[in-house]
Amino acid sequence: MAISKKKAFDAEAAAAMTAELRATFGAGKTRSYEWRMAQLNAIVKMMEDREREIVDALRSDLGKPEFESVLYEIGTVKNSCKHTLKELKQWMKPENAGTPFVIFPSSGEIVSEPLGLVLIISPWNYPLSLALDPVVGAIAAGNMVVLKPSEVAPATSAFLAEHVEKYLDSSAVRVVEGSVPETSALLEQKWDKIFYTGNGRVGRIIMAAAAKHLTPVVLELGGKSPVIVDSDVDLKVAVRRIIVGKWGLNNGQTCVAADYIVTTRDFAPKLVDALKHQLEKFYGKDPLESKDLSRVVNSYHFDRLSKILDEEKVSGKIIHGGH
């Protein structure tokens, strides 16, 4: 029995795909209110029909607890869809625009037009919600969409590749799996907007590729997030909120997770003791046994974090955990 090898997705394949999508866009298929509504409802249906598969994929990729997956991944996508479904008709209405007296009796209005072909490159830390949330916005605006999910979260990427084109209009919404070669092939094409979530290094590559075609980009990049704790706060409430924001959301693998705490010198020991106490209440004496804690995404990032902890300037300052 002959086994057919899957054709590589290269620049030629990317060019053929974008040409096909542009032809569909040129026919006006995505412009109607009804088409946009149908796609958004299809995303909601996919979230509801495939909840168990999504939970399993997120557990495979990140060890995400079911509660966290349902609330922060599936729930986020459904809420975005429902809000957009509620507001879409109003968003699509032309807005009156004033005109100067010198061109009386003319009138003016602002009409929101789809840009065309949108490329979305999503990250691994929230591989479902940060993939589909931009898709919701792009579809609501009447665009064609190509989604490139992160290869670092392979189970969720495979889920999106299999089901997005089943539930949504595959002549207008595509998913391309892969890593650097596939992403490079996509970036060689002309897009009407690129939406990227990830790190600054890749963001620069994407911006450079977009500049060749004067393509507008949205770069959602990481940063450093401080927590400022005053000495007159409700200590228990403050500490529990810090723990949820840092470890309760993807085990710290979140762009807005707390990176460091700023407090007064006198209050710091109380804060540290409270953090130790509440961390044990949240995740037990051995967090590795906890069912409520996500895991580091892969061995590369685990080793990277381990090396940081082993550095001389860090290892001597660890006051809780770190092993």
C-alpha positions as CSV (number, residue, x, y, z in Angstrom):
1,M,0.0,0.0,0.0
2,A,1.4,3.4,-1.0
3,I,1.7,6.0,1.6
4,S,1.2,9.6,0.3
5,K,3.5,12.2,1.9
6,K,1.9,15.4,2.9
7,K,3.1,18.3,0.7
8,A,5.2,20.8,2.5
9,F,3.6,24.2,3.0
10,D,6.1,26.5,1.3
11,A,6.0,30.0,-0.3
12,E,4.4,28.6,-3.4
13,A,1.6,27.0,-1.4
14,A,1.2,30.1,0.7
15,A,0.9,32.2,-2.5
16,A,-1.7,29.9,-3.9
17,M,-3.7,30.0,-0.7
18,T,-3.7,33.8,-0.4
19,A,-4.7,34.2,-4.1
20,E,-7.6,31.9,-3.6
21,L,-8.7,33.7,-0.5
22,R,-8.4,37.1,-2.2
23,A,-10.6,35.9,-5.0
24,T,-13.3,34.9,-2.5
25,F,-12.9,38.2,-0.7
26,G,-13.2,40.1,-4.0
27,A,-16.5,38.3,-4.6
28,G,-17.9,40.0,-1.5
29,K,-18.7,36.8,0.4
30,T,-17.6,38.1,3.9
31,R,-19.3,41.5,3.8
32,S,-22.8,40.6,4.8
33,Y,-24.1,40.8,8.4
34,E,-25.5,37.3,8.0
35,W,-22.2,35.7,7.0
36,R,-20.4,37.3,9.9
37,M,-23.1,36.2,12.4
38,A,-23.0,32.7,11.1
39,Q,-19.3,32.4,11.6
40,L,-19.4,33.8,15.1
41,N,-22.2,31.4,16.1
42,A,-20.2,28.6,14.6
43,I,-17.3,29.4,16.9
44,V,-19.6,29.4,19.9
45,K,-21.0,26.0,18.8
46,M,-17.4,24.6,18.4
47,M,-16.6,25.7,21.9
48,E,-19.7,23.9,23.3
49,D,-19.6,20.8,21.1
50,R,-15.8,20.2,21.6
51,E,-15.3,21.3,25.2
52,R,-14.0,18.0,26.3
53,E,-11.5,17.8,23.4
54,I,-10.3,21.3,24.1
55,V,-9.8,20.6,27.8
56,D,-7.8,17.4,27.0
57,A,-5.7,19.3,24.4
58,L,-4.8,22.1,26.9
59,R,-4.0,19.5,29.6
60,S,-1.7,17.8,27.1
61,D,0.1,21.0,26.1
62,L,0.3,22.8,29.5
63,G,-1.2,20.6,32.1
64,K,-4.0,23.1,32.5
65,P,-6.6,22.2,35.1
66,E,-10.1,21.8,33.7
67,F,-11.5,24.8,35.6
68,E,-8.8,27.0,34.3
69,S,-9.3,25.9,30.7
70,V,-13.1,26.3,30.8
71,L,-13.0,29.7,32.5
72,Y,-10.0,31.4,30.8
73,E,-9.8,29.7,27.5
74,I,-13.2,28.4,26.4
75,G,-15.1,31.0,28.4
76,T,-13.0,33.9,27.0
77,V,-13.7,32.9,23.4
78,K,-17.5,32.4,24.0
79,N,-17.8,35.8,25.8
80,S,-16.0,37.6,23.0
81,C,-18.3,36.0,20.4
82,K,-21.5,36.8,22.4
83,H,-20.4,40.4,23.0
84,T,-19.6,40.8,19.3
85,L,-22.9,39.1,18.2
86,K,-24.8,41.6,20.4
87,E,-23.0,44.7,19.1
88,L,-22.2,43.7,15.5
89,K,-25.2,45.3,13.8
90,Q,-24.5,48.6,15.5
91,W,-20.8,48.4,14.7
92,M,-21.6,47.9,11.0
93,K,-23.9,51.0,10.7
94,P,-22.4,54.0,8.9
95,E,-21.7,57.0,11.1
96,N,-22.8,60.5,10.2
97,A,-19.8,62.8,9.5
98,G,-20.1,66.6,9.4
99,T,-19.1,68.4,6.2
100,P,-17.8,71.9,5.8
101,F,-20.2,74.7,4.7
102,V,-18.3,75.2,1.5
103,I,-19.5,71.9,0.1
104,F,-23.2,72.4,1.1
105,P,-25.6,70.7,0.5
106,S,-23.5,67.6,0.6
107,S,-23.5,65.1,3.4
108,G,-20.9,62.7,4.7
109,E,-20.7,59.4,6.6
110,I,-18.0,57.1,7.8
111,V,-18.4,53.5,6.5
112,S,-16.4,50.7,8.1
113,E,-14.9,48.5,5.3
114,P,-13.1,45.1,5.7
115,L,-9.4,45.3,5.2
116,G,-9.2,42.0,3.3
117,L,-6.8,39.3,4.2
118,V,-5.7,39.0,7.8
119,L,-2.8,36.8,9.2
120,I,-3.0,35.9,12.9
121,I,0.0,34.3,14.5
122,S,-0.9,33.1,18.0
123,P,1.2,32.2,21.1
124,W,1.5,29.0,23.1
125,N,0.6,30.2,26.6
126,Y,-3.1,30.6,25.9
127,P,-3.2,28.6,22.7
128,L,-7.0,28.6,22.3
129,S,-8.2,32.0,23.5
130,L,-5.3,34.0,22.1
131,A,-5.7,32.2,18.7
132,L,-9.5,32.6,18.4
133,D,-10.1,36.0,20.1
134,P,-8.4,37.8,17.2
135,V,-10.2,35.6,14.7
136,V,-13.5,36.8,16.3
137,G,-12.5,40.5,15.6
138,A,-11.3,39.8,12.1
139,I,-14.5,38.0,11.1
140,A,-16.7,40.6,12.8
141,A,-15.0,43.2,10.5
142,G,-15.7,41.1,7.4
143,N,-12.2,39.8,6.7
144,M,-10.7,36.7,5.4
145,V,-8.5,35.0,8.0
146,V,-5.4,32.8,8.1
147,L,-4.6,31.5,11.6
148,K,-1.1,30.2,12.4
149,P,-1.3,28.6,15.9
150,S,1.8,28.0,17.9
151,E,3.7,24.7,17.3
152,V,4.8,24.8,21.0
153,A,1.3,23.8,22.0
154,P,0.9,20.9,19.4
155,A,-2.3,19.4,20.7
156,T,-4.3,22.6,20.7
157,S,-2.8,23.5,17.3
158,A,-4.0,20.1,15.9
159,F,-7.4,20.7,17.4
160,L,-7.7,24.1,15.7
161,A,-6.4,22.7,12.4
162,E,-9.0,20.0,12.4
163,H,-12.1,21.8,13.7
164,V,-11.9,25.4,12.6
165,E,-12.3,24.6,9.0
166,K,-15.1,22.1,9.8
167,Y,-17.2,24.6,11.8
168,L,-16.3,27.8,9.9
169,D,-16.5,28.7,6.2
170,S,-13.3,27.1,4.9
171,S,-13.3,29.3,1.8
172,A,-12.7,32.3,4.1
173,V,-11.0,31.0,7.2
174,R,-7.9,28.8,7.1
175,V,-5.5,27.3,9.6
176,V,-1.8,26.6,8.8
177,E,0.2,24.5,11.2
178,G,3.9,24.4,11.4
179,S,7.0,26.2,12.8
180,V,9.6,28.6,11.4
181,P,9.5,27.4,7.7
182,E,5.7,27.7,7.5
183,T,5.6,31.0,9.3
184,S,8.3,32.4,7.0
185,A,6.4,31.2,3.9
186,L,3.3,33.1,5.2
187,L,5.3,36.3,5.9
188,E,6.5,36.4,2.3
189,Q,3.0,37.1,1.2
190,K,1.1,40.4,1.1
191,W,-1.4,40.8,3.9
192,D,-3.8,43.6,4.7
193,K,-3.2,43.2,8.5
194,I,-1.0,41.0,10.7
195,F,-1.9,40.3,14.3
196,Y,0.9,38.7,16.4
197,T,1.1,37.8,20.0
198,G,4.4,36.8,21.4
199,N,8.0,38.0,22.1
200,G,9.8,41.1,20.9
201,R,12.4,39.2,18.8
202,V,9.8,37.6,16.6
203,G,7.8,40.8,16.6
204,R,10.7,42.6,14.9
205,I,10.9,39.9,12.2
206,I,7.2,40.2,11.6
207,M,7.3,44.0,11.5
208,A,10.2,43.9,9.0
209,A,8.3,41.5,6.7
210,A,5.1,43.7,7.0
211,A,7.1,46.8,6.1
212,K,7.9,45.5,2.6
213,H,4.2,45.7,1.8
214,L,3.3,48.6,4.2
215,T,1.0,46.2,6.0
216,P,-0.4,47.4,9.3
217,V,0.5,45.2,12.3
218,V,-0.8,44.7,15.8
219,L,2.0,43.4,18.1
220,E,0.9,42.2,21.5
221,L,4.2,41.6,23.2
222,G,5.3,40.7,26.7
223,G,6.5,43.0,29.5
224,K,7.2,43.2,33.2
225,S,4.3,43.6,35.6
226,P,4.9,45.0,39.1
227,V,2.6,44.5,42.1
228,I,2.6,47.4,44.6
229,V,1.4,46.4,48.0
230,D,0.9,49.1,50.6
231,S,1.2,48.3,54.3
232,D,-2.5,49.1,55.1
233,V,-4.0,46.5,52.8
234,D,-6.1,43.5,53.8
235,L,-3.1,41.2,53.7
236,K,-4.9,37.9,53.2
237,V,-7.0,39.2,50.3
238,A,-4.0,40.9,48.7
239,V,-1.9,37.7,48.9
240,R,-4.6,35.5,47.6
241,R,-5.1,37.8,44.6
242,I,-1.4,37.8,43.9
243,I,-1.3,34.0,43.9
244,V,-4.2,33.7,41.6
245,G,-2.8,36.3,39.2
246,K,0.7,34.7,39.2
247,W,0.3,30.9,39.6
248,G,-3.5,30.4,39.2
249,L,-3.3,31.7,35.6
250,N,-1.2,29.3,33.7
251,N,1.5,28.9,36.4
252,G,2.9,32.4,35.7
253,Q,3.1,31.9,31.9
254,T,1.1,35.0,31.3
255,C,2.2,38.3,29.9
256,V,0.5,40.2,32.7
257,A,1.4,37.9,35.5
258,A,3.2,39.6,38.5
259,D,6.9,39.6,38.0
260,Y,8.0,41.4,41.2
261,I,6.4,43.0,44.3
262,V,7.1,46.5,45.6
263,T,6.3,47.2,49.2
264,T,7.8,48.9,52.3
265,R,10.8,47.4,54.0
266,D,9.0,46.9,57.3
267,F,6.0,45.2,55.7
268,A,8.0,42.9,53.5
269,P,8.5,40.1,56.1
270,K,4.8,39.9,56.8
271,L,4.0,39.8,53.1
272,V,6.5,37.0,52.5
273,D,5.2,34.9,55.4
274,A,1.6,35.4,54.2
275,L,2.6,34.3,50.7
276,K,4.2,31.1,52.0
277,H,1.2,30.3,54.1
278,Q,-1.4,30.9,51.3
279,L,0.7,29.1,48.6
280,E,0.6,26.0,50.8
281,K,-3.1,26.3,51.2
282,F,-3.6,26.7,47.5
283,Y,-1.3,24.0,46.2
284,G,-0.3,21.9,49.2
285,K,3.1,21.0,50.7
286,D,4.2,19.4,47.4
287,P,2.9,21.5,44.4
288,L,4.0,18.8,42.0
289,E,1.1,16.8,43.2
290,S,-1.4,19.6,42.9
291,K,-4.3,19.2,40.4
292,D,-4.9,22.9,40.3
293,L,-1.6,24.1,38.9
294,S,-0.6,24.3,35.2
295,R,2.8,23.0,34.2
296,V,5.7,24.6,32.3
297,V,5.0,24.2,28.6
298,N,8.1,22.1,27.6
299,S,11.5,20.9,28.6
300,Y,13.3,23.8,26.9
301,H,11.5,26.4,29.0
302,F,11.8,24.2,32.1
303,D,15.6,24.0,31.6
304,R,15.7,27.7,31.0
305,L,14.0,28.5,34.3
306,S,16.0,25.9,36.1
307,K,19.2,27.6,35.0
308,I,18.0,30.9,36.2
309,L,17.3,29.5,39.6
310,D,20.8,27.9,39.7
311,E,22.5,31.2,39.0
312,E,24.7,32.4,41.9
313,K,22.9,35.8,42.2
314,V,19.5,34.0,42.4
315,S,20.1,30.7,44.2
316,G,21.1,32.3,47.5
317,K,17.9,34.5,47.6
318,I,15.3,31.8,47.2
319,I,13.1,31.8,50.3
320,H,10.4,29.4,49.2
321,G,10.2,26.6,46.7
322,G,12.7,26.7,43.8
323,H,13.3,22.9,43.6
